[in-house]
Amino acid sequence: MLTFPNAKINLGLNIIEKRPDGYHNIETVFYPIGLSDVLEVELSETCTDYSFSSSGISIDGDPEVNLIVKAYRLLRSQYQFPAIDITLVKQIPFGAGLGGGSSDAAFMLKTMNQLFELKISPKKLEKLASKLGADCPVFIRNKPVFAVGIGNVFTPIDLSLKGYFLLLVKPDIHVSTPEAYSLVVPEKTKTSLSELIKQPITEWKNTIKNDFEKSVFNRYPAIEKIKNDLYEMGAIYASMSGSGSSVYGIFETQPEQNELFEGYFVAGGFLE
């Protein structure tokens, strides 16, 4: 069975307060985009447990620490099914704020559920996904949501960016999420992002922000330059996604190709 785990972007990201458990309460909007990995799961004829192979962007380390395998292990602890072969073509870059690993895990749960007719409800799949990561559950239903808590409490929103062109740029810079959080001073917002997102997209530039940008841009000016360049190219809204390092611009029409981002990971397409 072949599936295509897709990335997401954050439309706004407000860090509200630090929690007693050391995490932070946030509010953000997760919006699915077309950039995707390729995940294939088949019945195995050669192993008794699972096999895992990957291509595309290199994946280092023991497969047991991969979220796809963790998703497999989680289901295997509760359900019985035959051995499988897992193949991944990795196309969503790591450390980009795009949720690629979380999406892979969520799609693995959905794929196994469908392949073996486990009849797990979407609500239960979301609960299982939450054991793998805070934003994993958003990829179960895979629709735009307003998220609060640590990014794990979702409310569906009526938002469509269909027809706009998204240009995504990721420099060869790794931003540590714990480091990014450590540099931010939490602050409660006067107006909830859930209200601001209802404004016309032409207003977002002045009202919707990502709280990580200030400290990340101070440390990595090259990331700030990407955002400025996207606006210079005509983006009606541009922002860093998550804690970075990817930056996206939303355009009314497809921008002309140029050499501004040569050497960076660049992906683009019309939003659905």
C-alpha positions in Angstrom: 0.0 0.0 0.0 1.4 3.4 -1.1 0.7 6.6 0.8 2.1 10.1 0.7 2.7 11.7 4.1 2.5 15.4 3.6 4.1 18.4 5.4 2.4 21.2 7.2 3.1 24.9 7.8 2.4 27.0 10.8 0.2 30.1 10.1 1.2 32.1 13.2 2.8 30.7 16.3 2.3 32.4 19.7 4.1 31.1 22.7 1.7 31.9 25.6 3.4 30.7 28.7 5.8 28.2 30.2 4.1 25.2 31.9 5.1 23.6 35.3 6.2 20.5 33.3 8.8 22.6 31.4 6.8 22.6 28.1 5.1 25.7 26.7 1.5 26.5 25.9 1.2 27.8 22.4 -1.4 28.7 19.8 -0.9 28.1 16.2 -2.7 27.1 13.0 -1.5 24.0 11.2 -2.1 24.0 7.5 -1.4 20.9 5.4 0.7 21.4 2.2 1.5 19.3 -0.8 5.2 18.5 -0.2 5.2 14.9 0.8 7.3 11.8 1.5 6.4 8.4 -0.1 5.6 5.6 2.3 5.0 2.0 1.1 4.0 -0.9 3.4 3.7 -4.4 2.1 3.4 -7.9 3.5 6.9 -9.4 3.9 8.0 -12.7 2.5 11.4 -12.6 4.0 11.2 -11.4 7.7 9.3 -12.3 10.8 8.9 -8.8 12.2 9.6 -5.8 9.8 12.2 -4.5 7.4 12.9 -0.8 6.8 14.6 0.8 3.9 14.8 4.4 2.8 16.0 6.6 -0.1 16.0 10.3 -0.9 17.1 12.5 2.0 19.5 10.4 4.1 18.2 9.0 7.4 20.9 8.1 9.9 20.7 6.0 13.0 18.9 2.9 14.2 15.5 2.3 12.6 14.0 1.6 16.0 14.3 5.4 16.8 12.4 6.3 13.6 8.9 7.5 14.3 7.6 5.2 11.6 8.9 2.1 13.3 7.7 3.5 16.7 4.2 3.8 15.2 4.5 0.2 14.0 5.7 -1.0 17.4 2.8 0.9 19.1 0.2 -0.9 17.0 2.0 -4.2 17.3 1.7 -4.0 21.1 -2.1 -3.9 20.7 -3.0 -5.7 17.5 -1.9 -8.8 15.7 -0.8 -8.7 12.0 1.8 -10.3 9.7 5.4 -9.1 9.2 5.8 -6.2 6.9 8.3 -4.4 4.6 8.5 -0.7 5.0 9.9 1.6 2.3 10.3 5.3 2.6 11.3 7.9 0.1 12.2 10.9 2.3 11.5 14.2 0.6 10.5 16.5 3.5 13.7 18.0 5.0 14.5 17.5 8.6 14.7 20.3 11.1 12.5 22.5 9.0 9.4 23.0 11.1 7.3 21.1 8.6 6.4 18.1 10.7 7.7 15.5 8.3 8.6 12.9 10.9 5.2 13.4 12.6 3.4 13.0 9.3 5.3 9.8 8.5 4.2 8.3 11.9 0.6 9.3 11.5 0.4 8.0 8.0 2.0 4.7 9.2 -0.8 4.3 11.7 -3.4 5.0 9.1 -1.8 2.7 6.5 -1.6 -0.2 8.9 -5.2 0.4 10.0 -6.4 0.2 6.4 -4.1 -2.5 5.2 -5.0 -4.9 8.0 -8.6 -3.7 8.5 -8.0 -3.0 12.2 -11.1 -0.7 12.2 -9.5 1.9 14.5 -11.6 5.0 14.6 -10.0 8.4 13.7 -10.4 9.5 17.3 -8.5 6.5 18.6 -5.9 6.9 15.9 -5.4 10.5 17.2 -4.9 9.2 20.7 -2.4 6.7 19.5 -0.6 9.3 17.5 -0.4 11.6 20.5 1.9 9.0 22.1 4.4 9.5 19.3 4.5 13.3 19.3 2.6 16.4 20.1 1.7 17.3 16.5 1.4 13.8 15.1 -2.4 13.7 15.6 -3.0 16.6 13.3 -2.0 14.4 10.3 -4.7 11.8 11.1 -7.6 13.9 9.8 -5.1 16.1 7.9 -7.1 19.3 7.8 -6.5 22.9 8.9 -6.8 23.2 12.7 -6.3 25.8 15.4 -4.0 24.2 18.0 -3.4 25.1 21.6 -1.8 23.4 24.6 1.6 22.1 23.6 0.2 22.1 20.0 -1.8 18.9 20.7 -5.4 20.2 21.3 -7.1 20.9 18.0 -10.2 22.8 16.8 -11.1 22.5 13.1 -11.2 25.8 11.3 -12.9 27.0 8.2 -9.8 28.1 6.2 -8.9 27.6 2.6 -5.9 28.9 0.8 -6.7 27.0 -2.4 -5.4 28.7 -5.5 -2.6 30.6 -3.7 1.0 29.6 -4.6 3.3 28.5 -1.8 7.1 28.9 -2.1 9.0 27.1 0.6 12.7 27.7 1.2 15.0 25.9 3.7 18.6 26.9 4.1 21.3 24.5 5.3 20.8 25.6 8.9 19.6 23.5 11.8 17.6 25.3 14.5 17.4 23.3 17.7 13.8 23.5 19.0 14.7 23.4 22.7 17.2 26.2 22.0 14.6 28.2 20.2 12.2 27.9 23.1 14.9 28.9 25.6 15.4 32.2 23.8 11.7 33.2 23.7 9.9 35.2 26.4 6.3 33.9 26.6 3.6 36.5 26.3 -0.2 36.2 26.3 -1.8 37.7 23.2 -4.4 40.5 23.2 -6.3 38.9 20.3 -6.4 35.1 19.8 -4.9 33.8 16.6 -8.2 32.0 16.1 -9.7 35.5 15.4 -6.7 37.0 13.5 -6.7 34.1 11.0 -10.3 35.1 10.0 -8.9 38.4 8.6 -8.2 38.7 4.8 -4.8 37.2 4.0 -3.6 40.6 2.9 -3.8 41.7 6.6 -1.8 38.8 8.0 1.6 40.5 7.4 0.7 43.1 10.0 -1.1 41.0 12.6 0.0 37.3 12.5 3.5 36.5 13.7 5.7 33.6 14.7 7.2 34.3 18.2 10.3 32.2 17.3 11.4 34.6 14.5 12.9 37.3 16.7 15.4 35.1 18.5 16.1 32.8 15.5 16.6 35.7 13.1 19.0 37.3 15.6 21.1 34.2 15.6 20.7 33.3 12.0 20.4 36.4 9.8 20.3 34.2 6.7 16.9 32.9 7.7 15.5 36.5 8.1 16.9 37.4 4.7 14.9 34.6 3.1 11.7 36.1 4.6 12.6 39.5 3.4 13.4 38.2 -0.1 10.1 36.5 -0.3 8.3 39.7 0.4 10.5 41.5 -2.2 9.4 38.8 -4.7 5.8 39.8 -4.0 4.6 37.4 -1.3 1.4 38.6 0.4 2.4 36.7 3.6 5.7 35.2 4.6 6.8 33.4 7.8 9.1 30.9 9.3 7.3 27.6 9.9 7.5 26.3 13.5 10.9 26.9 15.0 12.5 26.9 11.5 14.6 26.8 9.6 12.2 26.7 6.7 10.5 29.9 5.6 7.5 30.1 3.2 5.9 32.8 1.1 2.3 32.8 0.0 1.7 34.4 -3.4 -1.4 35.3 -5.4 0.3 34.0 -8.6 3.4 31.8 -9.2 6.5 33.9 -8.8 9.2 33.9 -11.4 12.2 31.7 -10.8 15.4 33.4 -9.7 18.8 32.6 -8.2 18.1 34.1 -4.8 17.8 30.7 -3.1 20.5 28.8 -5.0 22.0 26.1 -2.8 18.9 25.9 -0.6 16.1 23.4 -0.5 13.2 24.9 -2.5 9.8 23.6 -3.1 6.7 25.2 -4.5 3.2 24.6 -5.7 -0.4 25.7 -5.6 -2.2 25.1 -2.3 -5.3 22.9 -2.1 
